[in-house]
Amino acid sequence: MSSLAEALSSGRVEVIVVCNCCTDDTAAIAATFPGVQVLSLPVASKVAALNAGDDIASKWPRVYLDADVDLPSVSLRQTLERLSEPYGPLCARPTFTYDTAGATKSVEAYYRARDKMLGTRSAMWGAGIYAVNQRGHERLGSFPEIINDDLLIDRLFIGHEKQIVDGHPVRVRTPRNSRALLATLGRTYRGNAEQSGGATSTTVKQLVMTIRGLGSARDAAIYAAFALVGRGISFVSSGWGTDFTSRQPASSGLRSQPGVFGRR
């Protein structure tokens, strides 16, 4: 939140933190930042959080941000400026980098392989952040009852209507251990299945293309193993599958569900 102090003080950006059934002191911490609006929901639903934030947001464009993503003010500004252009895209997000500090070797290997795959660099999903302008939001309407909202956004817009904004990347904190990663993957694959987004030959081809030697081959094998187990978990598990290992300690930041940002 401290990285957004300049944007908040300008009065041109509104920040809404929606705590959906939080069990920590997220709401109290968020409320200490001047200009931040805090909502607390009694239900643990990301979709409910997104819609609740939208209901009170008044500015455009809007950025939707997950709790495990660090958003520098320059990335926010670049994304909002791109979406404010008269003939620009309807949807956009900044570039991102994975933060695997403190993660196990196997988790690091998984994300090294994933980082090299084209899909993660060209789609709206997977970065924990995306933004739409008012015209884009009119196409969306309200968020339906789905798990993977970022996949929905990616499929809602085509080609020139969405863009990755080059510049300062956001930092995505990854799960820190295998158990947390598998819980995340199980939820992700359940969400993909909701939107008929199961395994494709394209994904396999992209993974094979990451192999450049023994090290990358090992990373690809570990990625494939996690993917296979994660898909198996998706068939037998339920619930959100929250990964708390990637959340910041309450003393150093916020542990919340999505924030909704808007600029006039």
MARSEMAR-281270 format. One record per residue (C-alpha): x, y, z; residue number from 1. Coordinates in steps of 0.2 Angstrom, whole numbers, plus 5000, padded with zeros to 4 digits. Last residue first. Layout:
REM MARSEMAR-281270
<numar px="X" py="Y" pz="Z" seq="NUM"/>
...
REM end
This chain:
REM MARSEMAR-281270
<numar px="4946" py="5048" pz="4934" seq="264"/>
<numar px="4957" py="5033" pz="4940" seq="263"/>
<numar px="4951" py="5017" pz="4948" seq="262"/>
<numar px="4958" py="5003" pz="4959" seq="261"/>
<numar px="4949" py="4988" pz="4965" seq="260"/>
<numar px="4958" py="4978" pz="4978" seq="259"/>
<numar px="4957" py="4959" pz="4977" seq="258"/>
<numar px="4957" py="4948" pz="4993" seq="257"/>
<numar px="4968" py="4954" pz="5007" seq="256"/>
<numar px="4984" py="4951" pz="5017" seq="255"/>
<numar px="4991" py="4969" pz="5018" seq="254"/>
<numar px="5008" py="4974" pz="5021" seq="253"/>
<numar px="5023" py="4973" pz="5033" seq="252"/>
<numar px="5016" py="4969" pz="5050" seq="251"/>
<numar px="5002" py="4958" pz="5042" seq="250"/>
<numar px="5015" py="4946" pz="5036" seq="249"/>
<numar px="5015" py="4946" pz="5017" seq="248"/>
<numar px="5005" py="4932" pz="5009" seq="247"/>
<numar px="5013" py="4919" pz="4998" seq="246"/>
<numar px="5013" py="4905" pz="5011" seq="245"/>
<numar px="4994" py="4908" pz="5014" seq="244"/>
<numar px="4989" py="4899" pz="4998" seq="243"/>
<numar px="4970" py="4898" pz="4998" seq="242"/>
<numar px="4962" py="4882" pz="4991" seq="241"/>
<numar px="4945" py="4890" pz="4987" seq="240"/>
<numar px="4934" py="4875" pz="4992" seq="239"/>
<numar px="4933" py="4858" pz="4984" seq="238"/>
<numar px="4945" py="4843" pz="4981" seq="237"/>
<numar px="4943" py="4827" pz="4971" seq="236"/>
<numar px="4944" py="4831" pz="4953" seq="235"/>
<numar px="4955" py="4846" pz="4955" seq="234"/>
<numar px="4968" py="4836" pz="4965" seq="233"/>
<numar px="4971" py="4825" pz="4949" seq="232"/>
<numar px="4974" py="4841" pz="4939" seq="231"/>
<numar px="4986" py="4847" pz="4952" seq="230"/>
<numar px="4995" py="4830" pz="4952" seq="229"/>
<numar px="4997" py="4831" pz="4933" seq="228"/>
<numar px="5003" py="4849" pz="4933" seq="227"/>
<numar px="5015" py="4847" pz="4947" seq="226"/>
<numar px="5023" py="4832" pz="4937" seq="225"/>
<numar px="5023" py="4842" pz="4921" seq="224"/>
<numar px="5032" py="4857" pz="4930" seq="223"/>
<numar px="5045" py="4845" pz="4937" seq="222"/>
<numar px="5048" py="4838" pz="4920" seq="221"/>
<numar px="5050" py="4855" pz="4913" seq="220"/>
<numar px="5062" py="4860" pz="4926" seq="219"/>
<numar px="5072" py="4845" pz="4923" seq="218"/>
<numar px="5073" py="4848" pz="4904" seq="217"/>
<numar px="5078" py="4866" pz="4908" seq="216"/>
<numar px="5093" py="4860" pz="4918" seq="215"/>
<numar px="5098" py="4847" pz="4905" seq="214"/>
<numar px="5097" py="4858" pz="4890" seq="213"/>
<numar px="5086" py="4870" pz="4880" seq="212"/>
<numar px="5069" py="4864" pz="4885" seq="211"/>
<numar px="5056" py="4879" pz="4885" seq="210"/>
<numar px="5049" py="4873" pz="4869" seq="209"/>
<numar px="5043" py="4857" pz="4876" seq="208"/>
<numar px="5032" py="4867" pz="4889" seq="207"/>
<numar px="5025" py="4878" pz="4875" seq="206"/>
<numar px="5020" py="4862" pz="4865" seq="205"/>
<numar px="5012" py="4854" pz="4880" seq="204"/>
<numar px="5002" py="4870" pz="4883" seq="203"/>
<numar px="4997" py="4871" pz="4865" seq="202"/>
<numar px="4991" py="4853" pz="4865" seq="201"/>
<numar px="4978" py="4858" pz="4877" seq="200"/>
<numar px="4974" py="4854" pz="4895" seq="199"/>
<numar px="4957" py="4860" pz="4901" seq="198"/>
<numar px="4949" py="4877" pz="4898" seq="197"/>
<numar px="4931" py="4872" pz="4896" seq="196"/>
<numar px="4926" py="4887" pz="4907" seq="195"/>
<numar px="4922" py="4878" pz="4922" seq="194"/>
<numar px="4936" py="4866" pz="4919" seq="193"/>
<numar px="4948" py="4880" pz="4920" seq="192"/>
<numar px="4942" py="4885" pz="4937" seq="191"/>
<numar px="4944" py="4867" pz="4943" seq="190"/>
<numar px="4962" py="4868" pz="4936" seq="189"/>
<numar px="4966" py="4884" pz="4945" seq="188"/>
<numar px="4959" py="4877" pz="4962" seq="187"/>
<numar px="4969" py="4861" pz="4961" seq="186"/>
<numar px="4984" py="4872" pz="4955" seq="185"/>
<numar px="4983" py="4883" pz="4970" seq="184"/>
<numar px="4982" py="4868" pz="4982" seq="183"/>
<numar px="4997" py="4860" pz="4973" seq="182"/>
<numar px="5007" py="4875" pz="4975" seq="181"/>
<numar px="5003" py="4876" pz="4994" seq="180"/>
<numar px="5008" py="4858" pz="4996" seq="179"/>
<numar px="5024" py="4860" pz="4986" seq="178"/>
<numar px="5031" py="4874" pz="4996" seq="177"/>
<numar px="5033" py="4893" pz="4995" seq="176"/>
<numar px="5018" py="4898" pz="4984" seq="175"/>
<numar px="5023" py="4912" pz="4972" seq="174"/>
<numar px="5024" py="4931" pz="4976" seq="173"/>
<numar px="5020" py="4940" pz="4960" seq="172"/>
<numar px="5030" py="4956" pz="4958" seq="171"/>
<numar px="5023" py="4969" pz="4946" seq="170"/>
<numar px="5034" py="4974" pz="4931" seq="169"/>
<numar px="5040" py="4991" pz="4927" seq="168"/>
<numar px="5037" py="4994" pz="4908" seq="167"/>
<numar px="5029" py="4985" pz="4894" seq="166"/>
<numar px="5010" py="4985" pz="4895" seq="165"/>
<numar px="5002" py="4969" pz="4890" seq="164"/>
<numar px="4988" py="4972" pz="4879" seq="163"/>
<numar px="4969" py="4968" pz="4876" seq="162"/>
<numar px="4957" py="4973" pz="4863" seq="161"/>
<numar px="4970" py="4971" pz="4849" seq="160"/>
<numar px="4968" py="4953" pz="4849" seq="159"/>
<numar px="4952" py="4947" pz="4857" seq="158"/>
<numar px="4943" py="4951" pz="4873" seq="157"/>
<numar px="4931" py="4941" pz="4884" seq="156"/>
<numar px="4943" py="4926" pz="4884" seq="155"/>
<numar px="4956" py="4935" pz="4894" seq="154"/>
<numar px="4944" py="4942" pz="4906" seq="153"/>
<numar px="4936" py="4925" pz="4909" seq="152"/>
<numar px="4953" py="4918" pz="4912" seq="151"/>
<numar px="4957" py="4932" pz="4925" seq="150"/>
<numar px="4940" py="4928" pz="4934" seq="149"/>
<numar px="4946" py="4910" pz="4937" seq="148"/>
<numar px="4934" py="4903" pz="4950" seq="147"/>
<numar px="4917" py="4907" pz="4942" seq="146"/>
<numar px="4900" py="4914" pz="4949" seq="145"/>
<numar px="4898" py="4928" pz="4936" seq="144"/>
<numar px="4907" py="4945" pz="4938" seq="143"/>
<numar px="4896" py="4959" pz="4933" seq="142"/>
<numar px="4895" py="4968" pz="4916" seq="141"/>
<numar px="4909" py="4961" pz="4906" seq="140"/>
<numar px="4906" py="4970" pz="4890" seq="139"/>
<numar px="4902" py="4987" pz="4899" seq="138"/>
<numar px="4918" py="4984" pz="4908" seq="137"/>
<numar px="4928" py="4985" pz="4892" seq="136"/>
<numar px="4920" py="5002" pz="4888" seq="135"/>
<numar px="4923" py="5008" pz="4905" seq="134"/>
<numar px="4942" py="5004" pz="4905" seq="133"/>
<numar px="4948" py="4987" pz="4911" seq="132"/>
<numar px="4963" py="4981" pz="4921" seq="131"/>
<numar px="4972" py="4965" pz="4925" seq="130"/>
<numar px="4982" py="4958" pz="4940" seq="129"/>
<numar px="4986" py="4942" pz="4948" seq="128"/>
<numar px="4998" py="4938" pz="4934" seq="127"/>
<numar px="4992" py="4921" pz="4928" seq="126"/>
<numar px="4978" py="4927" pz="4917" seq="125"/>
<numar px="4978" py="4942" pz="4905" seq="124"/>
<numar px="4987" py="4932" pz="4892" seq="123"/>
<numar px="5004" py="4936" pz="4882" seq="122"/>
<numar px="5018" py="4932" pz="4895" seq="121"/>
<numar px="5010" py="4916" pz="4903" seq="120"/>
<numar px="5005" py="4909" pz="4887" seq="119"/>
<numar px="5023" py="4910" pz="4880" seq="118"/>
<numar px="5030" py="4898" pz="4892" seq="117"/>
<numar px="5047" py="4903" pz="4899" seq="116"/>
<numar px="5041" py="4909" pz="4916" seq="115"/>
<numar px="5032" py="4892" pz="4918" seq="114"/>
<numar px="5048" py="4883" pz="4917" seq="113"/>
<numar px="5057" py="4894" pz="4930" seq="112"/>
<numar px="5041" py="4893" pz="4940" seq="111"/>
<numar px="5041" py="4874" pz="4942" seq="110"/>
<numar px="5059" py="4874" pz="4946" seq="109"/>
<numar px="5057" py="4887" pz="4960" seq="108"/>
<numar px="5043" py="4876" pz="4967" seq="107"/>
<numar px="5054" py="4861" pz="4967" seq="106"/>
<numar px="5069" py="4870" pz="4975" seq="105"/>
<numar px="5058" py="4876" pz="4989" seq="104"/>
<numar px="5052" py="4894" pz="4990" seq="103"/>
<numar px="5060" py="4907" pz="5001" seq="102"/>
<numar px="5062" py="4920" pz="4987" seq="101"/>
<numar px="5051" py="4914" pz="4973" seq="100"/>
<numar px="5046" py="4931" pz="4967" seq="99"/>
<numar px="5039" py="4929" pz="4949" seq="98"/>
<numar px="5040" py="4944" pz="4938" seq="97"/>
<numar px="5026" py="4953" pz="4929" seq="96"/>
<numar px="5022" py="4964" pz="4914" seq="95"/>
<numar px="5008" py="4976" pz="4917" seq="94"/>
<numar px="4989" py="4972" pz="4913" seq="93"/>
<numar px="4977" py="4978" pz="4899" seq="92"/>
<numar px="4959" py="4977" pz="4894" seq="91"/>
<numar px="4949" py="4988" pz="4882" seq="90"/>
<numar px="4964" py="4993" pz="4871" seq="89"/>
<numar px="4968" py="5010" pz="4865" seq="88"/>
<numar px="4958" py="5021" pz="4853" seq="87"/>
<numar px="4954" py="5035" pz="4865" seq="86"/>
<numar px="4969" py="5032" pz="4877" seq="85"/>
<numar px="4964" py="5030" pz="4895" seq="84"/>
<numar px="4968" py="5011" pz="4895" seq="83"/>
<numar px="4986" py="5015" pz="4891" seq="82"/>
<numar px="4987" py="5029" pz="4905" seq="81"/>
<numar px="4979" py="5017" pz="4918" seq="80"/>
<numar px="4992" py="5004" pz="4914" seq="79"/>
<numar px="5007" py="5015" pz="4914" seq="78"/>
<numar px="5001" py="5024" pz="4931" seq="77"/>
<numar px="4999" py="5007" pz="4940" seq="76"/>
<numar px="5016" py="5001" pz="4934" seq="75"/>
<numar px="5024" py="5017" pz="4940" seq="74"/>
<numar px="5015" py="5016" pz="4957" seq="73"/>
<numar px="5023" py="4998" pz="4960" seq="72"/>
<numar px="5010" py="4984" pz="4962" seq="71"/>
<numar px="5015" py="4970" pz="4973" seq="70"/>
<numar px="5005" py="4954" pz="4970" seq="69"/>
<numar px="5000" py="4941" pz="4983" seq="68"/>
<numar px="4983" py="4950" pz="4987" seq="67"/>
<numar px="4976" py="4950" pz="4970" seq="66"/>
<numar px="4973" py="4966" pz="4960" seq="65"/>
<numar px="4959" py="4972" pz="4949" seq="64"/>
<numar px="4963" py="4988" pz="4941" seq="63"/>
<numar px="4949" py="5000" pz="4935" seq="62"/>
<numar px="4949" py="5013" pz="4921" seq="61"/>
<numar px="4939" py="5023" pz="4927" seq="60"/>
<numar px="4932" py="5030" pz="4943" seq="59"/>
<numar px="4916" py="5027" pz="4953" seq="58"/>
<numar px="4919" py="5011" pz="4963" seq="57"/>
<numar px="4906" py="5007" pz="4976" seq="56"/>
<numar px="4897" py="4993" pz="4966" seq="55"/>
<numar px="4914" py="4987" pz="4958" seq="54"/>
<numar px="4921" py="4983" pz="4975" seq="53"/>
<numar px="4906" py="4973" pz="4979" seq="52"/>
<numar px="4907" py="4964" pz="4963" seq="51"/>
<numar px="4925" py="4959" pz="4965" seq="50"/>
<numar px="4923" py="4954" pz="4983" seq="49"/>
<numar px="4908" py="4943" pz="4978" seq="48"/>
<numar px="4918" py="4935" pz="4964" seq="47"/>
<numar px="4932" py="4931" pz="4977" seq="46"/>
<numar px="4920" py="4923" pz="4988" seq="45"/>
<numar px="4924" py="4919" pz="5007" seq="44"/>
<numar px="4907" py="4926" pz="5013" seq="43"/>
<numar px="4905" py="4939" pz="5028" seq="42"/>
<numar px="4911" py="4953" pz="5017" seq="41"/>
<numar px="4922" py="4967" pz="5024" seq="40"/>
<numar px="4924" py="4983" pz="5014" seq="39"/>
<numar px="4938" py="4995" pz="5016" seq="38"/>
<numar px="4940" py="5012" pz="5007" seq="37"/>
<numar px="4958" py="5019" pz="5006" seq="36"/>
<numar px="4960" py="5038" pz="5006" seq="35"/>
<numar px="4972" py="5039" pz="5020" seq="34"/>
<numar px="4980" py="5022" pz="5024" seq="33"/>
<numar px="4976" py="5016" pz="5042" seq="32"/>
<numar px="4960" py="5008" pz="5036" seq="31"/>
<numar px="4970" py="4995" pz="5026" seq="30"/>
<numar px="4979" py="4989" pz="5042" seq="29"/>
<numar px="4962" py="4987" pz="5052" seq="28"/>
<numar px="4954" py="4978" pz="5037" seq="27"/>
<numar px="4969" py="4966" pz="5035" seq="26"/>
<numar px="4970" py="4961" pz="5053" seq="25"/>
<numar px="4968" py="4942" pz="5051" seq="24"/>
<numar px="4953" py="4930" pz="5048" seq="23"/>
<numar px="4947" py="4938" pz="5032" seq="22"/>
<numar px="4929" py="4933" pz="5027" seq="21"/>
<numar px="4930" py="4943" pz="5011" seq="20"/>
<numar px="4941" py="4958" pz="5014" seq="19"/>
<numar px="4938" py="4970" pz="5000" seq="18"/>
<numar px="4951" py="4984" pz="4998" seq="17"/>
<numar px="4946" py="4999" pz="4988" seq="16"/>
<numar px="4958" py="5011" pz="4981" seq="15"/>
<numar px="4953" py="5027" pz="4972" seq="14"/>
<numar px="4965" py="5036" pz="4961" seq="13"/>
<numar px="4964" py="5055" pz="4955" seq="12"/>
<numar px="4965" py="5062" pz="4973" seq="11"/>
<numar px="4984" py="5065" pz="4970" seq="10"/>
<numar px="4987" py="5058" pz="4988" seq="9"/>
<numar px="4982" py="5041" pz="4983" seq="8"/>
<numar px="4994" py="5040" pz="4968" seq="7"/>
<numar px="5008" py="5046" pz="4979" seq="6"/>
<numar px="5004" py="5033" pz="4993" seq="5"/>
<numar px="5003" py="5019" pz="4981" seq="4"/>
<numar px="5019" py="5011" pz="4985" seq="3"/>
<numar px="5014" py="5012" pz="5004" seq="2"/>
<numar px="5000" py="5000" pz="5000" seq="1"/>
REM end
